Amino acid sequence: MKSIITIYIILFSVLASAQTIVNLDGTPTYEEQGKYYKDINNVLNPFVGTYLYTNGTTSFKIILQKKENSSFNNYYYEDMLIGGYQYIENGIEKVNTLSNLNNNHSNGVLYDIHANNIMTGNGRGQTGFSPTEKWVTGYIDEPSSDTGHEIFFIRTTVNGQEAVKIFISSVSATVAVPENTLLPSSPNYPTYEYLELIKQ
């Protein structure tokens, strides 16, 4: 009898901790407890890679990786693009967060780029897409000021090479910062312009 009770307890705990899988693509709102928002259609995969924009002595390098089953405090789980970046303006490095990719954060939002809002066709102020074209939005964070901006990733080609076109919103979101912290008047990366970064 004791072994039957033990089996029931184990079975109940397994069922209670089981994740309900939901397709990330086509799910406009989420964050429900116990759900795993999975990239079932592998929409995020083609965005993975190292990308570089150059213009004279100015460059913007982004590395994107796919993180599966990212845990939001064990409340819900999600697949997402995570990344780091380096921005050099007129030969001077303004910011470099690439080393943060070496950390194994269980929560993907702790990386300086995190994105998994999959959009299809036109929307969110974007135009010129085919009705079935997929693109991704998320956030890029600036560690020095604890501010972040919305970032859009659109797959494209430049002179026959794979690339992503990015757009960083000019609207920032500031998280809690210590009192009397001086925030920069503008972020250490370009905002409110389209940039094409070629896949390396």
Steps between C-alpha positions, in 0.01 A plus 500: 500500500783737585658444157168576326470829690861583407421431132194727517704778659770473233241488221315802639820705534603414142159598364493819707838610365426405138506782250220564255665572164359790299623609157692828538416596141147634491468557874447877543488499878640258747661470845261239641632287782627155404500569126800448272485735201703294257630598157337193346534631143867603553427857392786630717766268354577698181580808711781324691850618407753780512407819314707808420422851378790722394518857377853640503628481858153432640383142550220314671549130572220279631519133594167317528449156651188298565421420862245226554284457808603830658350512847317803633545418870357151431163667437499454122758401238579628153733465206670823398784663314767623738796713406777741568636790300795731445459853371801701379437860392771691315760249618399525869335203669182629664371171640589130487273239658621196303663340805158470671422222251755285688268501803243223534196695619191283546287806421566628149395857582828534692685521168547839338289404200194283548228456240223255426194697394439348157312721256359404160457738207443870558446634849644709783569785256691274260397477135613328182487140625339206328195367690699195618836664580620453859693754703583531869485777757651522845725722710856623501634612837773748580671381821671832580169682539252219567291617207368297213340547164277287281688335213362351178677225302409443137682244282627636169787474251765757416688447173401133509616450860276401791431793729262641756349843485455647846311796633541621857212707631579845633271436798687371802390315808692573818519245777575581863832681539676626813407851614712781351612278208577713196348339192644570154301740284503248215572127489835357399357349182314644202126546532219585265674390183511181295836324490590196292740261673662236281525145630864405561 
